[in-house]
């Protein structure tokens, strides 16, 4: 694939990492807060986990496409 597509993939990967990091930080803040709503905390925990899992699936396929859909994962350059 083109360098522009690979670069776009890398930018998406970084953005998703940052987004998930911020979600986890928010969960920690809510967990440590005495005034935290337990329902909201539970929903944030579930949401953060769902985003982390979805991100892994999305990025796995995006990387596969960005690198030209090679025959095997070993052919993908990091």
DRENBALUM-211518 format. One record per residue: residue in one letter; residue number from 1; x, y, z of N, C-alpha, C in turn. Coordinates in Angstrom, 3 decimals. Atoms other than C-alpha are relative to their C-alpha. Layout:
residues N
  residuo  num      n_px      n_py      n_pz     ca_px     ca_py     ca_pz      c_px      c_py      c_pz
        a  NUM         X         Y         Z         X         Y         Z         X         Y         Z
...
end
This chain:
residues 78
  residuo  num      n_px      n_py      n_pz     ca_px     ca_py     ca_pz      c_px      c_py      c_pz
        x    1     0.835    -1.184     0.000     0.000     0.000     0.000     0.880     1.249     0.000
        x    2    -0.760    -1.242     0.073     0.998     3.604    -0.228     0.448     0.438     1.386
        x    3    -0.492    -0.542    -1.269     2.956     5.410     2.428    -1.078     0.825     0.688
        x    4     1.070    -0.819    -0.585    -0.029     7.748     2.925    -1.002    -0.873     0.751
        x    5     0.939     0.906    -0.677    -2.301     4.805     3.799     0.628    -0.551     1.270
        x    6    -0.689     0.508    -1.193     0.269     3.359     6.192     0.096     1.082     1.074
        x    7    -0.088    -1.105    -0.956     0.741     6.766     7.802    -1.363     0.279     0.631
        x    8     1.349    -0.206    -0.532    -3.028     7.183     8.167    -0.331    -1.077     1.032
        x    9     0.220     1.082    -0.964    -3.190     3.781     9.865     0.729     0.289     1.313
        x   10    -0.786    -0.292    -1.207    -0.434     4.773    12.299    -0.654     1.114     0.807
        x   11     0.696    -1.092    -0.695    -2.305     7.993    13.116    -1.258    -0.494     0.706
        x   12     1.204     0.581    -0.625    -5.495     6.032    13.794     0.396    -0.820     1.221
        x   13    -0.476     0.821    -1.108    -3.564     3.604    15.986     0.363     0.871     1.210
        x   14    -0.371    -0.915    -1.092    -2.133     6.475    18.038    -1.230     0.638     0.637
        x   15     1.210    -0.646    -0.513    -5.506     8.199    18.357    -0.828    -0.973     0.841
        x   16     0.766     0.994    -0.761    -7.219     5.003    19.500     0.696    -0.326     1.320
        x   17    -0.747     0.243    -1.235    -4.459     4.362    22.029    -0.251     1.135     0.992
        x   18     0.229    -1.151    -0.879    -4.856     7.884    23.410    -1.431     0.006     0.543
        x   19     1.401     0.033    -0.424    -8.653     7.577    23.518    -0.209    -1.037     1.096
        x   20     0.155     1.061    -0.999    -8.487     4.282    25.407     0.727     0.328     1.299
        x   21    -0.733    -0.428    -1.193    -5.877     5.676    27.796    -0.821     1.000     0.802
        x   22     0.836    -0.999    -0.680    -8.144     8.626    28.586    -1.235    -0.633     0.640
        x   23     1.146     0.704    -0.594   -11.116     6.317    29.162     0.414    -0.722     1.280
        x   24    -0.484     0.703    -1.189    -9.079     4.211    31.583     0.315     0.972     1.128
        x   25    -0.285    -1.029    -1.000    -7.931     7.354    33.365    -1.305     0.491     0.645
        x   26     1.296    -0.433    -0.537   -11.569     8.452    33.736    -0.580    -1.050     0.941
        x   27     0.465     1.079    -0.880   -12.471     5.059    35.202     0.744     0.070     1.335
        x   28    -0.800    -0.114    -1.230    -9.633     5.448    37.723    -0.456     1.179     0.843
        x   29     0.466    -1.196    -0.728   -10.787     8.953    38.643    -1.339    -0.272     0.665
        x   30     1.310     0.311    -0.578   -14.357     7.774    39.143     0.123    -0.996     1.145
        x   31    -0.186     1.026    -1.034   -13.178     4.775    41.158     0.545     0.599     1.297
        x   32    -0.628    -0.608    -1.175   -11.105     6.950    43.484    -0.843     1.097     0.634
        x   33     0.847    -1.072    -0.508   -13.820     9.565    43.943    -1.034    -0.552     0.977
        x   34     0.974     0.435    -0.994   -15.889     9.183    47.081    -1.421     0.355    -0.423
        x   35     1.322    -0.449     0.426   -18.770    11.023    45.427    -0.444    -0.684    -1.291
        x   36     0.287     0.660     1.262   -18.755     8.694    42.437    -1.294    -0.805     0.054
        x   37     1.226     0.786     0.157   -22.024     7.191    41.276     0.402    -1.416    -0.421
        x   38    -0.427     1.371     0.322   -21.521     3.385    41.332    -0.557    -0.496    -1.341
        x   39     0.580     0.420     1.283   -23.821     2.926    38.340     0.807     0.603    -1.150
        x   40    -0.799    -0.655     1.035   -21.890     5.466    36.290     1.387    -0.638    -0.092
        x   41    -1.308     0.651    -0.027   -18.596     3.867    37.359    -0.059    -1.337    -0.728
        x   42     0.144     1.308     0.638   -19.810     0.431    36.289    -0.184     0.152    -1.512
        x   43     0.220    -0.232     1.427   -21.015     1.775    32.948     1.286     0.457    -0.688
        x   44    -1.270    -0.450     0.567   -17.684     3.545    32.366     0.989    -1.160    -0.112
        x   45    -0.880     1.169     0.059   -15.779     0.355    33.212    -0.361    -0.873    -1.188
        x   46     0.461     0.845     1.104   -17.894    -1.635    30.764     0.277     0.662    -1.350
        x   47    -0.247    -0.730     1.240   -17.618     1.062    28.111     1.464     0.023    -0.374
        x   48    -1.443    -0.024     0.255   -13.848     1.325    28.462     0.482    -1.361    -0.481
        x   49    -0.382     1.350     0.426   -13.489    -2.443    28.172    -0.498    -0.281    -1.407
        x   50     0.555     0.215     1.338   -15.768    -2.559    25.134     0.812     0.760    -1.056
        x   51    -0.798    -0.780     0.944   -13.767     0.209    23.450     1.376    -0.630    -0.200
        x   52    -1.316     0.640     0.097   -10.463    -1.527    24.228    -0.086    -1.241    -0.894
        x   53     0.175     1.210     0.804   -11.753    -4.801    22.766    -0.317     0.331    -1.459
        x   54     0.371    -0.401     1.360   -13.322    -3.113    19.739     1.188     0.602    -0.735
        x   55    -1.193    -0.608     0.595   -10.166    -1.121    19.117     0.960    -1.071    -0.486
        x   56    -0.921     1.071     0.387    -8.080    -4.295    19.053    -0.474    -0.687    -1.284
        x   57     0.555     0.648     1.196   -10.394    -5.874    16.482     0.143     0.931    -1.207
        x   58    -0.051    -0.980     1.088   -10.615    -2.718    14.373     1.432     0.197    -0.499
        x   59    -1.382    -0.265     0.401    -6.872    -2.041    14.393     0.645    -1.217    -0.661
        x   60    -0.545     1.213     0.602    -6.051    -5.642    13.578    -0.357    -0.056    -1.483
        x   61     0.423     0.049     1.401    -8.088    -5.494    10.401     0.520     1.209    -0.776
        x   62    -0.494    -1.202     0.674    -7.091    -1.908     9.558     1.468    -0.164    -0.387
        x   63    -1.418     0.219     0.304    -3.412    -2.872     9.754     0.143    -0.980    -1.160
        x   64    -0.012     0.998     1.063    -4.053    -5.887     7.547    -0.292     0.665    -1.349
        x   65     0.358    -0.697     1.236    -5.707    -3.661     4.917     1.078     1.018    -0.377
        x   66    -0.996    -1.042     0.267    -3.170    -0.830     5.250     1.288    -0.576    -0.589
        x   67    -1.225     0.622     0.499    -0.335    -3.240     4.525    -0.259    -0.897    -1.211
        x   68     0.247     0.647     1.285    -1.959    -4.529     1.351    -0.578    -1.393     0.063
        x   69     0.640     1.296    -0.170    -3.777    -7.599     2.702     0.949    -1.154    -0.353
        x   70    -0.998     1.045     0.311    -0.698    -9.869     2.730    -0.530    -1.401     0.307
        x   71     0.408     1.393    -0.185    -0.938   -13.642     2.706     0.109    -0.463     1.449
        x   72    -0.153     0.381    -1.395     0.235   -13.881     6.317     0.393     1.223     0.826
        x   73    -0.333    -1.120    -0.879     0.702   -11.606     9.327     1.500     0.212     0.101
        x   74    -1.448    -0.130    -0.061     4.440   -12.310     9.255     0.521     0.952    -1.081
        x   75    -0.421    -0.866     1.101     4.573   -10.270     6.042    -0.253     1.481     0.302
        x   76     0.287    -1.386    -0.380     3.384    -7.121     7.847     1.223     0.576     0.686
        x   77    -1.160    -0.673    -0.574     6.213    -4.725     8.622    -0.454     0.906     1.138
        x   78     0.316    -0.921    -1.103     6.191    -2.867    11.945     0.862     1.209    -0.080
end
